[in-house]
Amino acid sequence: MAQHRQRLLQAADRLWFSASGTALRGLARQSADLLAPVWCLGCRAPETGLCQECAEDLRLLTAEPFRAEAAAQALPVVEVSDRGLTVLPVISAGHYQGLAAQAVVAFKDHERTALAQVLAPALGRALRAASEALLDGRTALLVWPPASPRSHLKRGRVPLTELINAAVLPDSLRRAGGLVQHTGRVWRSLGGKGQKGRSGRDRRQASGTFRLAPQAAAGIRGADILLVDDVLTTGATLQELYRLLSSAGARVQGAAVLVATPRASRAGE
């Protein structure tokens, strides 16, 4: 029974990512646009994904990156001193609320891929700020969490990787996608909860989610690392990446995110 289920899921996986599957999804999106025209996320103007005024509003909302680690309770402790505990520093481009939250959700889950034109520059601003504040002139590898099999099957794309590839990076950062792999198997992930459906306790207790790609350990031993993610909630994903990379001898200097949830945002302010 399990083998039969595995074969069915593998066949569905191949069909979903095949040229025919991609073409069918594109046709479905075009048909949906005809039946339900696209409206601006901000002002609801018709026939546009994000009008110029709302795009400028989003740019202003992400124009001043800030420190956002104070309320992310699952972030790893990186230093213990007489002054107390220091957790992994995180710099966010904006707050996960209002227009910024709508744009992130629409880009990730509703195929509004054109929003990368405003979200990628916002992530780039967070990365530049993190590079200036945390790297002290050093060159670092940019590492991000791989998509889970469940997410990959659901979306047929990897939104975070798209934003990172589209962002203009400072000279100090080098993309290092593929260093980390997801350990989840397709048939287990399909029955699991997505990130939004998990409680804070579930996120904090998550471990063993990632593994290093073969031969990756030798390349990162002694290297400076800057982590990047799209949304900072509890910091559990960054904690797991930190644990994995640090145990392999890398020096994780901090992280940058596109947006931080309201609780983390208020603490940052």
C-alpha positions in Angstrom: 0.0 0.0 0.0 2.7 2.4 1.0 4.7 1.6 -2.2 1.6 2.1 -4.3 1.0 5.5 -2.7 4.6 6.5 -3.2 4.5 5.6 -6.9 1.3 7.6 -7.4 2.8 10.7 -5.7 6.0 10.4 -7.7 3.9 10.2 -10.9 1.9 13.3 -9.8 5.2 15.1 -9.0 6.5 14.4 -12.5 3.3 15.5 -14.2 3.1 18.7 -12.1 6.6 19.9 -13.0 6.5 18.7 -16.6 6.2 21.0 -19.6 2.6 20.0 -20.0 1.8 20.6 -16.4 3.5 24.1 -16.5 1.5 24.9 -19.7 -1.8 23.9 -18.1 -1.2 25.9 -15.0 -0.4 29.0 -17.2 -3.6 28.4 -19.2 -5.6 28.1 -16.0 -4.1 31.4 -14.7 -5.0 33.2 -17.9 -8.6 31.9 -17.8 -8.9 33.0 -14.2 -7.8 36.5 -15.2 -10.5 36.6 -17.8 -13.2 35.4 -15.4 -12.0 37.4 -12.4 -9.9 40.5 -13.4 -6.9 41.4 -11.4 -7.3 44.3 -8.9 -4.7 46.4 -7.2 -3.8 44.9 -3.8 -3.8 48.3 -2.2 -6.5 50.5 -3.7 -8.5 47.9 -5.7 -8.0 49.7 -9.0 -9.0 47.3 -11.8 -6.7 45.6 -14.3 -3.5 46.0 -12.4 -1.6 44.0 -9.8 -0.2 46.9 -7.9 -0.8 50.5 -9.2 2.1 53.0 -9.2 0.8 54.8 -6.1 0.5 51.6 -4.1 3.9 50.4 -5.4 5.4 53.6 -4.1 3.6 53.1 -0.7 5.1 49.6 -0.5 8.5 50.9 -1.3 8.2 53.5 1.5 7.0 50.8 3.9 10.2 48.8 3.3 12.6 51.8 2.9 14.1 51.7 6.3 15.2 48.2 7.5 15.2 47.6 11.2 16.4 45.1 13.8 13.6 42.6 14.4 15.0 39.8 16.5 13.8 40.9 20.0 10.4 39.1 20.0 11.3 36.1 17.8 11.6 33.6 20.8 13.0 30.7 18.8 16.1 32.4 17.5 19.4 30.8 18.7 21.5 32.3 21.4 24.9 33.3 20.0 26.5 34.9 23.0 26.3 34.7 26.8 27.9 37.5 28.8 27.5 39.5 32.0 25.1 41.7 30.1 22.8 38.7 29.4 22.0 36.6 26.3 22.4 37.8 22.8 20.4 36.1 20.1 21.1 35.9 16.4 20.6 39.4 14.9 18.0 39.8 12.2 17.3 42.8 10.0 13.9 43.2 8.3 12.9 45.4 5.4 9.3 45.9 6.7 6.4 44.8 8.9 4.2 41.9 8.0 1.0 43.8 8.1 -1.3 45.8 5.8 -0.1 46.2 2.2 3.2 44.5 2.8 1.6 41.4 4.2 -1.0 41.3 1.3 1.8 41.6 -1.2 3.9 38.8 0.3 0.9 36.4 0.5 -0.2 37.3 -3.1 3.3 36.7 -4.5 3.8 33.4 -2.7 0.3 31.8 -2.8 -1.7 33.5 -5.5 0.6 33.6 -8.5 1.0 37.4 -8.5 4.6 36.9 -9.7 4.9 40.5 -11.0 5.1 41.7 -7.4 8.7 40.5 -7.5 9.4 43.9 -9.1 8.7 45.6 -5.7 9.4 42.8 -3.2 12.9 41.9 -4.6 14.2 45.5 -4.1 12.8 45.5 -0.6 14.6 42.3 0.2 17.7 43.8 -1.4 17.5 46.7 1.0 17.4 44.4 4.0 20.4 42.4 2.7 22.4 45.6 2.2 21.6 46.8 5.7 22.5 43.4 7.1 25.8 43.4 5.2 26.7 46.8 6.5 25.6 46.2 10.1 26.7 42.5 10.6 29.6 41.6 8.3 32.1 44.4 9.1 33.4 44.3 5.5 33.7 40.5 5.3 32.4 38.5 2.4 29.7 36.0 3.3 27.7 33.2 1.7 23.9 33.9 1.4 22.0 30.8 2.5 18.2 30.3 2.7 15.8 27.5 3.6 14.9 25.1 0.8 11.2 24.7 0.0 9.5 21.7 1.5 8.2 19.1 -0.9 4.7 20.0 0.1 5.2 23.7 -0.7 7.0 22.8 -4.0 4.1 20.6 -5.1 1.5 23.1 -4.1 3.0 26.1 -5.8 5.1 24.6 -8.6 7.7 27.3 -7.9 10.0 28.6 -5.1 9.0 32.2 -4.3 11.9 32.9 -1.9 14.5 31.8 -4.4 12.9 33.9 -7.1 13.2 37.0 -4.9 16.8 36.3 -3.9 17.8 35.8 -7.5 16.0 39.0 -8.5 17.5 41.1 -5.7 20.5 43.3 -6.3 23.1 42.1 -3.8 26.0 44.0 -2.2 29.4 43.0 -3.3 30.0 41.3 0.1 27.3 38.6 -0.5 27.5 35.4 -2.7 24.4 33.4 -3.3 24.8 29.8 -2.0 21.6 28.1 -2.9 21.6 24.3 -2.8 23.9 24.0 0.2 21.0 23.0 2.4 18.3 20.4 1.4 14.9 19.6 2.9 14.6 16.3 4.6 10.8 16.0 4.3 9.5 13.3 2.0 6.6 14.1 -0.4 4.0 11.7 1.1 4.7 12.9 4.6 4.6 16.6 3.8 1.3 16.3 2.0 -0.4 15.3 5.2 1.4 17.8 7.4 0.6 21.4 8.3 1.9 24.4 6.4 3.9 27.0 8.2 0.8 29.2 8.7 -1.1 26.3 10.2 1.5 25.5 12.8 1.4 26.8 16.4 4.3 28.7 17.8 5.2 25.7 20.0 5.3 23.5 16.9 7.6 25.9 15.1 9.9 26.1 18.1 10.1 22.4 18.5 10.8 21.7 14.8 14.2 20.1 14.2 15.9 17.9 11.7 14.1 19.7 8.9 17.2 20.4 6.9 20.4 18.7 6.0 23.6 19.7 4.2 24.0 18.7 0.6 26.6 16.1 -0.1 30.2 17.6 0.0 28.8 21.0 1.3 30.4 20.7 4.7 33.9 21.1 3.3 33.0 24.2 1.4 31.4 26.1 4.3 33.8 25.2 7.1 35.2 28.5 8.4 33.0 30.5 6.0 30.9 33.5 7.1 27.2 33.0 6.5 24.3 35.4 6.3 20.9 33.7 6.4 17.8 35.0 4.5 14.1 34.3 4.7 10.9 35.9 3.6 8.9 36.2 6.9 10.2 36.2 10.5 7.7 34.8 12.9 9.3 32.9 15.8 12.7 32.4 14.2 12.4 28.6 14.2 13.5 28.2 10.6 16.5 30.4 11.2 17.4 28.6 14.4 17.4 25.2 12.5 19.6 26.6 9.8 22.0 28.2 12.4 22.2 24.8 14.2 23.0 22.9 11.0 25.5 25.3 9.6 27.3 26.1 12.9 27.7 22.4 13.6 29.5 22.1 10.2 32.0 24.8 11.2 30.4 27.8 9.5 30.2 31.3 11.2 26.6 32.5 10.9 26.7 36.2 11.4 23.0 37.0 11.3 20.0 37.1 9.0 17.9 39.3 6.8 14.2 38.9 6.1 11.7 40.6 3.9 9.1 41.2 6.6 8.7 40.6 10.3 5.4 39.8 12.0 3.8 42.6 14.1 5.0 41.3 17.4 8.6 41.2 16.2 8.1 44.6 14.5 6.9 46.3 17.7 9.8 44.9 19.6 12.2 46.2 16.9 10.7 49.7 17.2 
